[in-house]
């Protein structure tokens, strides 16, 4: 699935440092590669301890993790919505992403100059929010003009529905809120889908803190939490400088020793990748055999035939049944044959909604 998360933020907040850390992230015990598509786009593996545990039991010839695509988007400046700086390119890159990782500087350091003179993550957030909202308002106003007359006439029901959905978004944007706050009904979303609005995308606020604040956060993080309390968004605390030091270590064992010394259970970039995956509403199912244990990416709520289609379109077209073992049963019993003998292997049909972690085989006929 070609789904992307875009890393955004003002200059000098640490987003490029995080992107570079991701390029060296060893999400599993083995050294799975990070793939650079172009200078600011990369695909990195999603850390999933379940894949390792399945592999330990099955002992396959090959292990294939799932991935997520990360885009390092050029730093934003005031006026980007009007094309200032790299504004048009910046906003175009965000439009192509499915979710936003918004990096905020939450540390004080006189040696790292802040673009606006002093550290204030809430102000930084508002600068970017404003630029994105202004660009979205421009898009909404352009489209709403096309439907206003038809909607007022009342004869075209689809035009009325389109106008009403656009009006909700316009009201939110004009009040300084993002399109996410417009509280559109599910059936209204198709009427604005073609606009690819920037502020309707799910967002994760990444608070970049100093080493002393890595576990508990600080006053800047608390200020961010207060500012986003009413938003449908999550917050992740990370220390980009420390992540850079971890990424520079050559072996998995060295990284684990460093983490143990710092009292951490895993690198922050792992948490960031997992959070990005969750932000995109993605889940994982597994296939497990002697040749390969593999993680497959699906969207939450996907049914068995569509999940089969992620492997190959023929699997979806000719879908008959799915053999399903819950991950916890596979791990506790130790093998597919043991699960079968214990009655833990289920046969599911076309309406089965795949659960995160399911171990599956598909029966199909083309």
C-alpha positions in Angstrom: 0.0 0.0 0.0 1.5 3.3 -1.1 0.5 5.3 1.9 2.6 8.2 3.1 3.2 10.1 6.3 4.7 13.6 5.8 7.1 15.1 8.4 6.4 18.8 8.7 7.7 21.6 11.0 9.4 25.0 11.0 13.2 25.1 10.2 15.5 23.8 13.0 12.9 21.8 14.9 14.6 18.4 14.3 12.5 16.9 11.6 15.3 16.2 9.2 17.3 14.7 12.0 14.4 12.3 12.7 14.1 11.5 9.0 17.8 10.6 8.9 17.4 8.4 12.0 14.6 6.6 10.2 17.0 5.9 7.4 19.2 3.9 9.8 16.3 2.4 11.9 16.6 -1.4 12.4 13.1 -2.1 13.2 13.7 -5.8 13.8 16.7 -7.8 15.1 17.7 -8.3 11.5 19.0 -5.5 9.4 16.0 -4.7 7.1 16.9 -1.9 4.7 15.5 1.6 4.5 14.9 2.5 0.9 15.5 6.1 -0.3 13.1 6.8 -3.2 14.4 10.3 -3.8 16.3 12.8 -1.5 13.3 13.4 0.8 11.2 10.2 0.5 12.0 6.9 2.1 10.3 3.6 3.0 11.2 2.1 6.4 10.1 -1.2 8.1 7.4 -1.2 10.8 8.7 -2.6 14.1 6.6 -5.6 15.0 7.7 -8.0 17.7 5.0 -10.5 16.6 6.9 -11.1 13.3 10.0 -12.1 15.2 8.1 -14.4 17.5 6.4 -16.1 14.6 9.7 -16.5 12.8 11.3 -18.0 15.9 8.6 -20.8 15.9 8.4 -21.4 12.1 12.1 -20.8 11.3 11.4 -19.7 7.7 14.0 -19.2 4.9 12.9 -15.5 4.6 11.3 -12.8 6.8 9.5 -9.9 5.3 8.2 -7.0 7.5 5.6 -4.5 6.4 6.6 -0.9 5.6 5.5 2.7 5.8 6.6 5.6 3.5 7.9 8.7 5.2 8.3 12.1 3.4 10.6 14.8 4.8 8.9 18.0 3.6 10.8 21.3 3.3 10.6 23.7 6.2 7.6 26.0 6.2 7.7 29.8 6.7 5.0 32.4 7.2 3.3 33.2 4.0 3.7 29.6 2.5 0.0 29.6 1.6 0.8 32.6 -0.7 3.9 30.9 -2.2 6.5 32.4 0.2 9.7 30.4 0.5 9.1 26.8 -0.7 5.4 27.3 0.1 3.8 25.9 -3.1 6.2 22.9 -3.2 5.7 22.3 0.6 1.9 22.4 0.4 1.9 20.2 -2.7 4.0 17.6 -1.0 1.7 17.5 2.1 -1.3 17.1 -0.3 0.2 13.9 -1.5 0.5 12.5 2.0 -2.2 10.6 3.9 -1.2 11.8 7.4 1.0 14.4 9.0 3.8 14.0 11.6 4.1 17.6 12.9 7.5 18.0 14.7 7.6 20.7 17.4 10.7 22.0 19.1 10.2 21.5 22.8 13.7 22.0 24.1 15.8 25.1 25.0 19.3 25.3 23.6 21.1 28.6 22.9 23.4 26.9 20.4 20.4 26.0 18.2 18.9 29.2 16.8 15.1 29.2 16.6 13.7 30.7 13.4 11.5 33.1 15.5 13.9 33.9 18.2 12.6 31.9 21.1 11.1 28.5 21.8 7.3 28.4 21.8 5.9 25.2 20.3 2.3 26.3 20.5 3.1 29.4 18.4 5.1 27.2 16.0 2.1 24.9 15.7 -0.3 27.8 15.0 2.0 29.2 12.3 1.8 26.0 10.3 -1.9 25.4 11.1 -2.7 28.9 9.8 -0.8 28.4 6.5 -2.5 25.1 5.9 -5.9 26.5 6.9 -5.5 29.5 4.5 -4.6 27.2 1.6 -7.6 25.0 2.4 -9.9 28.0 2.6 -8.8 29.1 -0.8 -9.6 25.6 -2.2 -13.0 25.5 -0.5 -14.0 29.0 -1.6 -13.1 28.2 -5.2 -15.3 25.2 -5.3 -18.2 26.6 -3.3 -18.7 29.4 -5.9 -19.4 26.7 -8.5 -22.2 25.1 -6.4 -23.8 28.1 -4.7 -26.3 29.1 -7.4 -27.3 25.5 -8.0 -27.7 24.8 -4.3 -29.9 27.9 -3.8 -32.1 26.9 -6.7 -32.7 23.7 -4.8 -33.4 21.5 -7.9 -30.1 19.7 -7.9 -29.9 17.6 -4.7 -26.3 16.6 -5.1 -25.3 20.3 -5.5 -27.2 21.1 -2.3 -25.3 18.3 -0.4 -22.0 19.5 -1.9 -22.7 23.1 -0.9 -23.7 22.1 2.7 -20.6 20.0 3.2 -18.3 22.8 1.8 -20.1 25.3 4.0 -19.4 23.3 7.2 -15.7 23.2 6.3 -15.6 26.9 5.3 -17.1 27.9 8.7 -14.5 25.8 10.6 -11.6 27.3 8.6 -12.8 30.9 8.9 -13.0 30.4 12.7 -9.3 29.4 12.8 -9.9 25.7 13.1 -8.8 22.9 10.8 -11.1 21.0 8.5 -10.9 18.1 10.9 -13.1 20.2 13.3 -15.9 20.6 10.8 -17.5 17.4 12.1 -18.7 16.1 8.7 -20.8 13.1 8.5 -19.3 10.0 6.8 -21.6 10.4 3.8 -20.5 14.1 3.4 -16.8 13.3 3.0 -17.1 12.3 -0.8 -18.3 15.8 -1.6 -14.9 17.3 -0.5 -12.6 14.4 -1.3 -11.4 15.9 -4.6 -10.0 18.9 -2.7 -7.5 16.8 -0.9 -7.7 19.2 2.0 -4.5 19.6 4.1 -6.1 20.1 7.5 -8.5 17.2 7.2 -5.6 14.7 7.3 -4.9 12.9 10.6 -2.0 14.4 12.6 0.5 13.3 15.2 2.4 16.0 17.1 6.0 14.9 17.7 7.5 16.8 20.6 11.3 16.9 20.2 12.7 17.3 23.7 16.1 17.3 25.3 17.6 14.1 26.9 16.5 15.0 30.4 12.9 15.2 29.3 12.8 12.0 27.2 10.6 10.1 29.7 8.4 12.6 31.3 8.3 15.6 29.0 8.6 19.2 30.1 6.7 22.5 30.3 6.8 22.9 26.5 5.2 19.4 26.0 2.5 20.3 28.6 1.8 23.5 26.7 1.3 21.5 23.5 -1.0 19.0 25.2 -3.1 21.8 26.4 -3.2 23.4 23.0 -4.4 20.2 21.2 -6.7 19.0 23.9 -9.8 19.5 21.7 -8.2 18.1 18.6 -8.5 14.6 17.4 -4.7 14.1 17.5 -2.0 12.2 19.4 1.3 13.4 20.9 4.6 11.5 20.9 7.6 12.6 22.9 11.0 11.9 21.2 14.6 13.1 21.6 16.0 13.6 18.1 19.6 14.1 19.2 19.6 10.8 21.2 17.9 9.0 18.4 20.8 10.2 16.1 23.3 8.7 18.6 21.4 5.4 18.6 21.2 5.4 14.8 25.0 5.9 14.6 25.7 2.6 16.5 26.6 -0.2 14.1 25.0 -3.3 15.6 21.6 -4.2 17.1 23.4 -5.4 20.3 25.1 -2.0 20.7 21.7 -0.2 20.3 20.1 -2.5 22.9 23.0 -1.7 25.4 22.6 2.0 24.8 18.8 1.8 25.4 19.3 -0.2 28.6 21.7 2.4 29.9 19.1 5.1 29.2 16.4 3.1 30.8 14.4 2.8 27.5 12.7 -0.2 26.1 13.0 0.7 22.4 14.2 3.5 20.2 11.9 6.5 19.9 11.9 6.1 16.1 10.3 2.7 16.5 7.5 4.3 18.4 7.3 7.0 15.8 7.0 4.4 13.0 4.3 2.5 14.9 2.4 5.7 15.6 2.6 6.7 11.9 1.2 3.2 11.0 -1.6 3.6 13.5 -2.3 7.1 12.3 -2.9 5.8 8.8 -5.5 3.3 10.3 -3.4 0.4 9.1 -3.2 -3.1 10.6 -1.2 -6.2 9.9 -1.9 -9.8 9.2 0.6 -12.6 8.7 1.3 -15.5 6.4 3.6 -18.1 7.9 5.3 -21.0 6.2 8.7 -22.7 5.8 9.7 -20.5 2.9 8.5 -17.2 4.3 7.0 -15.5 7.3 5.6 -12.2 6.1 3.6 -9.2 7.4 0.9 -7.7 5.2 -0.6 -4.2 5.5 -4.3 -3.8 5.4 -6.6 -0.9 6.4 -8.6 -1.4 9.6 -11.9 -3.1 9.0 -10.9 -4.8 5.7 -12.7 -8.0 4.9 -11.0 -11.3 4.0 -11.2 -11.1 0.1 -9.7 -7.6 0.1 -7.0 -8.7 2.5 -6.2 -11.6 0.1 -6.0 -9.1 -2.7 -3.1 -7.3 -1.0 -1.1 -10.4 -1.8 -2.4 -10.7 -5.4 -5.5 -9.5 -7.2 -6.2 -13.1 -8.3 -6.6 -14.1 -4.6 -9.4 -11.6 -4.3 -11.1 -12.4 -7.6 -11.1 -16.1 -6.9 -11.5 -16.0 -3.1 -13.2 -19.1 -1.6 -12.3 -19.2 2.1 -9.7 -18.1 4.5 -7.9 -20.3 7.1 -7.4 -18.1 10.1 -5.4 -18.6 13.4 -5.4 -15.9 16.0 -1.9 -14.7 16.7 -2.1 -15.5 20.5 -3.2 -19.1 19.7 -0.4 -19.6 17.2 2.2 -18.4 19.8 0.7 -20.4 22.7 0.4 -23.7 20.8 3.6 -23.2 18.8 2.6 -24.3 15.2 -0.1 -24.4 12.6 -0.6 -28.2 13.0 -1.0 -27.8 16.8 -3.6 -25.1 16.3 -5.4 -27.3 13.8 -5.4 -30.3 16.2 -6.7 -28.0 19.0 -9.5 -26.7 16.9 -8.0 -23.2 16.8 -7.8 -23.0 13.0 -11.1 -21.4 11.7 -12.5 -21.3 8.2 -13.9 -17.9 7.4 -15.9 -16.5 4.4 -16.2 -13.3 2.4 -17.8 -11.3 5.2 -15.0 -12.0 7.8 -13.4 -8.8 9.0 -9.6 -9.5 9.5 -8.3 -8.9 13.0 -4.9 -7.3 13.6 -2.4 -10.1 14.0 -4.4 -12.9 12.3 -2.2 -15.6 10.7 -3.9 -16.5 7.4 -3.9 -18.8 4.4 -6.3 -18.2 1.5 -8.2 -20.7 -0.6 -8.9 -19.4 -4.1 -9.7 -20.5 -7.6 -9.1 -18.4 -10.7 
